[in-house]
Amino acid sequence: MPTISTINGHRVVIYPADHRPAHVHVIGADFEVVFILNCPDGPIEVRTIVGKVSDAAIRRIARNIEPEIAVFCAAWSKHHGNF
């Protein structure tokens, strides 16, 4: 599971054998949030939240993902082909 970035100390991961639509998993100590990327231009959407994480933390993570959406979409495409 390649870590493609780190945001606020949380790993941003794309699983190699994952399914569409294009998305990233943000993994923290006590949680995992899956964001659908809506490549190539967003906006991102929260798909799944597992564990304990505040709404404020999710918003902070989302704000950090948005400017990097092109990078994350390119990483998805590298592993999985089109979006």
Secondary structure, 3 states (H helix, E strand, C coil): CCEEEEECCEEEECCCCCCCCCEEEEECCCEEEEEECCCCCCCCEEEEEEECCCHHHHHHHHHHHHHHHHHHHHHHHHHHCCC
